[in-house]
Amino acid sequence: MYFLNGDRIYIEPQDTSGKLDEQIENCFEQLKEINSGKKIFKLNFFIDADTGNGYRSFKKDLEARVTNVFGQDLVLSFIAQPPLSAKIIIEAFYYDPELWEARNIALNGDRATLFLKDNTQILVGTVQSNTEESCKTDSENAFKSLSTIFEKVDFPVNSIVRQWNYLEDIVGFDEDDQRYQEFNNVRSKFYGDAFLEKGYPAATGIGMSYGGVIIEFVAVKSEEVFTKAVDNPGQIAAHVYSDNVLVGKECLIKTTPKFERARYLQKGDKKLIFISGTASITGEKTVGVGDPVLQTEVTIQNIQRLYSSEILEGLSENQLQPKYGHARVYVKHSKDYKPIKNTFRKFYGDMPVVYILADICRNDLLVEIEGKVILE
């Protein structure tokens, strides 16, 4: 990760036409080479699972492979979102062990790594609940695990600066309650008033085929780090959406999605903007229904407003030069992959990016994009 004097790398099989096991083996060979020069602490596996049992089998097999190669210390996420360019993609996060002390935090099957340097502490981890009962149950369990980890290392809830929320069947229903709305209700209750003063984390809420609820987080505790919510003037903040956007007429409680469009962080000369999951929304309405190219263009325009000169002038007295660092592009329908990819390239060329097949939190949204912007 950038703040840990490291980064993230997307690992794809060198031969994407090979069998799944061959592609997995090739990815692990690449990981071994990377880890010989950099210290990997977290791996995200994007996989295609046909059933819940298939997902659990995948997870068990990949956990065994990781233990074989790295031991037990890595933070792992297994995300049932099929890659569109290969049978598997691995996202590897690394840091500089000469500058940062790392401590492993374990809670049942959930893990986090606490990084310490001078007066700064950064916590990166993942929690998961996969009970197959309801999204509400899994959300409550996941946030309870997150809370336990935070209590263990004495981190307040409002130290979260970036969050990823992966929900099985995100726009589906548990009886009368939409699953994404159930998650939002649980998240709102968990956050309470913790973020009122400094704004919510940057976040992504995205679907996956199986796995219940997975929450990944980056939290920072330091007087040396400045952080600020970043808004898009062309979009209504998600946490003040009207009832017209919220789903589930039978729900007695309907709370808004608690996240910011982006979040700025600065520690010394290191500055970045976390870009939340962003879609083709103006105000609070979807733009370009049925048109993947237009939706991609509007999404990118929304992202670019988050690091426009107007925004950057409000963040620092110094002149900042933005460099879009990486992106994940979530595609709802595989048939839209090529037009979305071609449109993205028109704006960002050969920037590091992965294309993932995933359901998005509104039925009429075809693409969602997230990433980070390095400011120099």
Helices and strands as residue ranges (DSSP letters): G 2-4, E 7-11, H 20-37, E 39-47, H 52-70, E 75-79, E 88-95, E 101-107, E 110-117, E 120-129, H 135-153, G 157-159, E 160-168, E 173-174, E 177-178, H 179-191, E 202-208, E 213-221, E 225-230, G 238-240, E 262-267, E 270-278, E 281-282, E 285-286, H 292-305, H 309-313, E 322-331, G 334-336, H 337-348, E 353-357, E 367-375
